């Protein structure tokens, strides 16, 4: 029997924060204790103990593979560096969000899901990853070939989540062609002439493929029990479509109305933690803190900054009356775990995986001092 006791901690439990100690035995949480702990316990000096974060949507791995427009890094080095940053941020379970957007004329915009999925699998099998990794496919429904690539990835990778995306100019997040051009030109480093071709292709592809591809991807997900997410819902019609498709998670709704309708339908609303930290959306969409005040925010995702989950969890209680630290931490641990069907984690409770974070909150920002997964320290 392998047992360790962590004492003199502020335990962030599902519904409260209280002083006590945590007993880990053979990779599981064995006890949550109060009062005096054994002398052999590790003294945490009053730091917080939080459940390990469960991250459902981060495309940060692509930033490691493509550190600059038109620059591709060594894939194995990119994946292991990404994993190290994920673990150091307190994320013990991560759904690597890989773009399935086949378009060889848009290098740097299309992503490289097959390469990243294969590299993540290779690093995992070699025992070189700190966090537990699953695959989240971000499927661009208007792209020709997206269904075939999605199916191939479902055959070869541990796909647990699929989001239905549509980044066509004039749709959802990009209500005008100029919004699309401005965003992706900066991101891809394309010239105006290259972007003209991309815009024309996107509009034509949407007319030809979006409706049928979405239906086929939904069918694939249902057949394999993969959780579905909608993306950038803006209208009641979008939410109605999501309900019909059996969507469980609404990623980044762009309007209050879409968030309200999704939450009211039992679809968990996911927003970006950077949105909370920055005080609003960097693209001008709805503010996450505003949704929290309305009681319709369920899950936070680090999106493009892994460390934002910890910052947002500690910031939210000061921004929204009625949300305490335990409630904010649920948005980055228990709620995403439940949404993904992972009932064995996301909480500090006996019998669950010993995934937890030691956090100091003495400076201008909280700091993850140590991170454990299955009782083993990973950061």
Secondary structure as a PSIPRED ss2 file (coil, helix, strand):
# PSIPRED VFORMAT (PSIPRED V4.0)

   1 X C   1.000  0.000  0.000
   2 X C   1.000  0.000  0.000
   3 X E   0.000  0.000  1.000
   4 X E   0.000  0.000  1.000
   5 X E   0.000  0.000  1.000
   6 X E   0.000  0.000  1.000
   7 X E   0.000  0.000  1.000
   8 X E   0.000  0.000  1.000
   9 X E   0.000  0.000  1.000
  10 X E   0.000  0.000  1.000
  11 X E   0.000  0.000  1.000
  12 X E   0.000  0.000  1.000
  13 X C   1.000  0.000  0.000
  14 X C   1.000  0.000  0.000
  15 X C   1.000  0.000  0.000
  16 X C   1.000  0.000  0.000
  17 X E   0.000  0.000  1.000
  18 X E   0.000  0.000  1.000
  19 X E   0.000  0.000  1.000
  20 X E   0.000  0.000  1.000
  21 X E   0.000  0.000  1.000
  22 X E   0.000  0.000  1.000
  23 X E   0.000  0.000  1.000
  24 X E   0.000  0.000  1.000
  25 X E   0.000  0.000  1.000
  26 X C   1.000  0.000  0.000
  27 X C   1.000  0.000  0.000
  28 X E   0.000  0.000  1.000
  29 X E   0.000  0.000  1.000
  30 X E   0.000  0.000  1.000
  31 X E   0.000  0.000  1.000
  32 X E   0.000  0.000  1.000
  33 X E   0.000  0.000  1.000
  34 X C   1.000  0.000  0.000
  35 X C   1.000  0.000  0.000
  36 X C   1.000  0.000  0.000
  37 X C   1.000  0.000  0.000
  38 X C   1.000  0.000  0.000
  39 X C   1.000  0.000  0.000
  40 X C   1.000  0.000  0.000
  41 X C   1.000  0.000  0.000
  42 X E   0.000  0.000  1.000
  43 X E   0.000  0.000  1.000
  44 X C   1.000  0.000  0.000
  45 X C   1.000  0.000  0.000
  46 X C   1.000  0.000  0.000
  47 X C   1.000  0.000  0.000
  48 X E   0.000  0.000  1.000
  49 X E   0.000  0.000  1.000
  50 X E   0.000  0.000  1.000
  51 X E   0.000  0.000  1.000
  52 X C   1.000  0.000  0.000
  53 X E   0.000  0.000  1.000
  54 X E   0.000  0.000  1.000
  55 X E   0.000  0.000  1.000
  56 X E   0.000  0.000  1.000
  57 X E   0.000  0.000  1.000
  58 X E   0.000  0.000  1.000
  59 X C   1.000  0.000  0.000
  60 X H   0.000  1.000  0.000
  61 X H   0.000  1.000  0.000
  62 X H   0.000  1.000  0.000
  63 X H   0.000  1.000  0.000
  64 X H   0.000  1.000  0.000
  65 X H   0.000  1.000  0.000
  66 X C   1.000  0.000  0.000
  67 X C   1.000  0.000  0.000
  68 X E   0.000  0.000  1.000
  69 X C   1.000  0.000  0.000
  70 X C   1.000  0.000  0.000
  71 X E   0.000  0.000  1.000
  72 X C   1.000  0.000  0.000
  73 X C   1.000  0.000  0.000
  74 X C   1.000  0.000  0.000
  75 X H   0.000  1.000  0.000
  76 X H   0.000  1.000  0.000
  77 X H   0.000  1.000  0.000
  78 X H   0.000  1.000  0.000
  79 X H   0.000  1.000  0.000
  80 X H   0.000  1.000  0.000
  81 X H   0.000  1.000  0.000
  82 X H   0.000  1.000  0.000
  83 X H   0.000  1.000  0.000
  84 X H   0.000  1.000  0.000
  85 X H   0.000  1.000  0.000
  86 X H   0.000  1.000  0.000
  87 X H   0.000  1.000  0.000
  88 X H   0.000  1.000  0.000
  89 X C   1.000  0.000  0.000
  90 X C   1.000  0.000  0.000
  91 X E   0.000  0.000  1.000
  92 X E   0.000  0.000  1.000
  93 X E   0.000  0.000  1.000
  94 X E   0.000  0.000  1.000
  95 X E   0.000  0.000  1.000
  96 X E   0.000  0.000  1.000
  97 X E   0.000  0.000  1.000
  98 X E   0.000  0.000  1.000
  99 X E   0.000  0.000  1.000
 100 X E   0.000  0.000  1.000
 101 X C   1.000  0.000  0.000
 102 X C   1.000  0.000  0.000
 103 X C   1.000  0.000  0.000
 104 X C   1.000  0.000  0.000
 105 X C   1.000  0.000  0.000
 106 X C   1.000  0.000  0.000
 107 X C   1.000  0.000  0.000
 108 X C   1.000  0.000  0.000
 109 X C   1.000  0.000  0.000
 110 X C   1.000  0.000  0.000
 111 X C   1.000  0.000  0.000
 112 X C   1.000  0.000  0.000
 113 X H   0.000  1.000  0.000
 114 X H   0.000  1.000  0.000
 115 X H   0.000  1.000  0.000
 116 X H   0.000  1.000  0.000
 117 X H   0.000  1.000  0.000
 118 X H   0.000  1.000  0.000
 119 X H   0.000  1.000  0.000
 120 X H   0.000  1.000  0.000
 121 X H   0.000  1.000  0.000
 122 X H   0.000  1.000  0.000
 123 X H   0.000  1.000  0.000
 124 X H   0.000  1.000  0.000
 125 X H   0.000  1.000  0.000
 126 X C   1.000  0.000  0.000
 127 X C   1.000  0.000  0.000
 128 X C   1.000  0.000  0.000
 129 X C   1.000  0.000  0.000
 130 X C   1.000  0.000  0.000
 131 X C   1.000  0.000  0.000
 132 X E   0.000  0.000  1.000
 133 X E   0.000  0.000  1.000
 134 X E   0.000  0.000  1.000
 135 X E   0.000  0.000  1.000
 136 X E   0.000  0.000  1.000
 137 X E   0.000  0.000  1.000
 138 X E   0.000  0.000  1.000
 139 X E   0.000  0.000  1.000
 140 X E   0.000  0.000  1.000
 141 X C   1.000  0.000  0.000
 142 X C   1.000  0.000  0.000
 143 X C   1.000  0.000  0.000
 144 X C   1.000  0.000  0.000
 145 X C   1.000  0.000  0.000
 146 X H   0.000  1.000  0.000
 147 X H   0.000  1.000  0.000
 148 X H   0.000  1.000  0.000
 149 X H   0.000  1.000  0.000
 150 X H   0.000  1.000  0.000
 151 X H   0.000  1.000  0.000
 152 X H   0.000  1.000  0.000
 153 X H   0.000  1.000  0.000
 154 X H   0.000  1.000  0.000
 155 X H   0.000  1.000  0.000
 156 X H   0.000  1.000  0.000
 157 X C   1.000  0.000  0.000
 158 X C   1.000  0.000  0.000
 159 X E   0.000  0.000  1.000
 160 X E   0.000  0.000  1.000
 161 X E   0.000  0.000  1.000
 162 X E   0.000  0.000  1.000
 163 X E   0.000  0.000  1.000
 164 X E   0.000  0.000  1.000
 165 X E   0.000  0.000  1.000
 166 X C   1.000  0.000  0.000
 167 X C   1.000  0.000  0.000
 168 X C   1.000  0.000  0.000
 169 X C   1.000  0.000  0.000
 170 X C   1.000  0.000  0.000
 171 X E   0.000  0.000  1.000
 172 X C   1.000  0.000  0.000
 173 X C   1.000  0.000  0.000
 174 X E   0.000  0.000  1.000
 175 X C   1.000  0.000  0.000
 176 X C   1.000  0.000  0.000
 177 X H   0.000  1.000  0.000
 178 X H   0.000  1.000  0.000
 179 X H   0.000  1.000  0.000
 180 X H   0.000  1.000  0.000
 181 X H   0.000  1.000  0.000
 182 X H   0.000  1.000  0.000
 183 X H   0.000  1.000  0.000
 184 X H   0.000  1.000  0.000
 185 X H   0.000  1.000  0.000
 186 X H   0.000  1.000  0.000
 187 X H   0.000  1.000  0.000
 188 X H   0.000  1.000  0.000
 189 X C   1.000  0.000  0.000
 190 X C   1.000  0.000  0.000
 191 X C   1.000  0.000  0.000
 192 X H   0.000  1.000  0.000
 193 X H   0.000  1.000  0.000
 194 X H   0.000  1.000  0.000
 195 X H   0.000  1.000  0.000
 196 X H   0.000  1.000  0.000
 197 X H   0.000  1.000  0.000
 198 X H   0.000  1.000  0.000
 199 X H   0.000  1.000  0.000
 200 X H   0.000  1.000  0.000
 201 X H   0.000  1.000  0.000
 202 X H   0.000  1.000  0.000
 203 X H   0.000  1.000  0.000
 204 X H   0.000  1.000  0.000
 205 X H   0.000  1.000  0.000
 206 X H   0.000  1.000  0.000
 207 X H   0.000  1.000  0.000
 208 X H   0.000  1.000  0.000
 209 X H   0.000  1.000  0.000
 210 X H   0.000  1.000  0.000
 211 X H   0.000  1.000  0.000
 212 X H   0.000  1.000  0.000
 213 X H   0.000  1.000  0.000
 214 X H   0.000  1.000  0.000
 215 X H   0.000  1.000  0.000
 216 X H   0.000  1.000  0.000
 217 X H   0.000  1.000  0.000
 218 X H   0.000  1.000  0.000
 219 X H   0.000  1.000  0.000
 220 X H   0.000  1.000  0.000
 221 X H   0.000  1.000  0.000
 222 X H   0.000  1.000  0.000
 223 X H   0.000  1.000  0.000
 224 X H   0.000  1.000  0.000
 225 X C   1.000  0.000  0.000
 226 X C   1.000  0.000  0.000
 227 X E   0.000  0.000  1.000
 228 X E   0.000  0.000  1.000
 229 X E   0.000  0.000  1.000
 230 X E   0.000  0.000  1.000
 231 X E   0.000  0.000  1.000
 232 X C   1.000  0.000  0.000
 233 X C   1.000  0.000  0.000
 234 X C   1.000  0.000  0.000
 235 X C   1.000  0.000  0.000
 236 X H   0.000  1.000  0.000
 237 X H   0.000  1.000  0.000
 238 X H   0.000  1.000  0.000
 239 X H   0.000  1.000  0.000
 240 X H   0.000  1.000  0.000
 241 X H   0.000  1.000  0.000
 242 X H   0.000  1.000  0.000
 243 X H   0.000  1.000  0.000
 244 X H   0.000  1.000  0.000
 245 X H   0.000  1.000  0.000
 246 X C   1.000  0.000  0.000
 247 X C   1.000  0.000  0.000
 248 X C   1.000  0.000  0.000
 249 X E   0.000  0.000  1.000
 250 X E   0.000  0.000  1.000
 251 X E   0.000  0.000  1.000
 252 X C   1.000  0.000  0.000
 253 X C   1.000  0.000  0.000
 254 X C   1.000  0.000  0.000
 255 X C   1.000  0.000  0.000
 256 X H   0.000  1.000  0.000
 257 X H   0.000  1.000  0.000
 258 X H   0.000  1.000  0.000
 259 X H   0.000  1.000  0.000
 260 X H   0.000  1.000  0.000
 261 X H   0.000  1.000  0.000
 262 X H   0.000  1.000  0.000
 263 X H   0.000  1.000  0.000
 264 X H   0.000  1.000  0.000
 265 X C   1.000  0.000  0.000
 266 X C   1.000  0.000  0.000
 267 X C   1.000  0.000  0.000
 268 X E   0.000  0.000  1.000
 269 X E   0.000  0.000  1.000
 270 X E   0.000  0.000  1.000
 271 X E   0.000  0.000  1.000
 272 X E   0.000  0.000  1.000
 273 X H   0.000  1.000  0.000
 274 X H   0.000  1.000  0.000
 275 X H   0.000  1.000  0.000
 276 X H   0.000  1.000  0.000
 277 X H   0.000  1.000  0.000
 278 X H   0.000  1.000  0.000
 279 X C   1.000  0.000  0.000
 280 X C   1.000  0.000  0.000
 281 X C   1.000  0.000  0.000
 282 X C   1.000  0.000  0.000
 283 X C   1.000  0.000  0.000
 284 X C   1.000  0.000  0.000
 285 X C   1.000  0.000  0.000
 286 X C   1.000  0.000  0.000
 287 X C   1.000  0.000  0.000
 288 X H   0.000  1.000  0.000
 289 X H   0.000  1.000  0.000
 290 X H   0.000  1.000  0.000
 291 X H   0.000  1.000  0.000
 292 X H   0.000  1.000  0.000
 293 X H   0.000  1.000  0.000
 294 X C   1.000  0.000  0.000
 295 X C   1.000  0.000  0.000
 296 X C   1.000  0.000  0.000
 297 X C   1.000  0.000  0.000
 298 X C   1.000  0.000  0.000
 299 X E   0.000  0.000  1.000
 300 X E   0.000  0.000  1.000
 301 X E   0.000  0.000  1.000
 302 X C   1.000  0.000  0.000
 303 X E   0.000  0.000  1.000
 304 X C   1.000  0.000  0.000
 305 X C   1.000  0.000  0.000
 306 X C   1.000  0.000  0.000
 307 X C   1.000  0.000  0.000
 308 X H   0.000  1.000  0.000
 309 X H   0.000  1.000  0.000
 310 X H   0.000  1.000  0.000
 311 X H   0.000  1.000  0.000
 312 X H   0.000  1.000  0.000
 313 X H   0.000  1.000  0.000
 314 X H   0.000  1.000  0.000
 315 X H   0.000  1.000  0.000
 316 X H   0.000  1.000  0.000
 317 X H   0.000  1.000  0.000
 318 X H   0.000  1.000  0.000
 319 X H   0.000  1.000  0.000
 320 X C   1.000  0.000  0.000
 321 X C   1.000  0.000  0.000
 322 X C   1.000  0.000  0.000
 323 X C   1.000  0.000  0.000
 324 X C   1.000  0.000  0.000
 325 X H   0.000  1.000  0.000
 326 X H   0.000  1.000  0.000
 327 X H   0.000  1.000  0.000
 328 X H   0.000  1.000  0.000
 329 X H   0.000  1.000  0.000
 330 X H   0.000  1.000  0.000
 331 X C   1.000  0.000  0.000
 332 X C   1.000  0.000  0.000
 333 X C   1.000  0.000  0.000
 334 X H   0.000  1.000  0.000
 335 X H   0.000  1.000  0.000
 336 X H   0.000  1.000  0.000
 337 X H   0.000  1.000  0.000
 338 X H   0.000  1.000  0.000
 339 X H   0.000  1.000  0.000
 340 X C   1.000  0.000  0.000
 341 X C   1.000  0.000  0.000
 342 X C   1.000  0.000  0.000
 343 X C   1.000  0.000  0.000
 344 X C   1.000  0.000  0.000
 345 X C   1.000  0.000  0.000
 346 X C   1.000  0.000  0.000
 347 X C   1.000  0.000  0.000
 348 X C   1.000  0.000  0.000
 349 X C   1.000  0.000  0.000
 350 X C   1.000  0.000  0.000
 351 X C   1.000  0.000  0.000
 352 X C   1.000  0.000  0.000
 353 X E   0.000  0.000  1.000
 354 X C   1.000  0.000  0.000
 355 X C   1.000  0.000  0.000
 356 X E   0.000  0.000  1.000
 357 X E   0.000  0.000  1.000
 358 X E   0.000  0.000  1.000
 359 X E   0.000  0.000  1.000
 360 X E   0.000  0.000  1.000
 361 X C   1.000  0.000  0.000
 362 X C   1.000  0.000  0.000
 363 X C   1.000  0.000  0.000
 364 X C   1.000  0.000  0.000
 365 X C   1.000  0.000  0.000
 366 X C   1.000  0.000  0.000
 367 X E   0.000  0.000  1.000
 368 X E   0.000  0.000  1.000
 369 X E   0.000  0.000  1.000
 370 X E   0.000  0.000  1.000
 371 X E   0.000  0.000  1.000
 372 X E   0.000  0.000  1.000
 373 X E   0.000  0.000  1.000
 374 X C   1.000  0.000  0.000
 375 X C   1.000  0.000  0.000
 376 X E   0.000  0.000  1.000
 377 X E   0.000  0.000  1.000
 378 X C   1.000  0.000  0.000
 379 X C   1.000  0.000  0.000
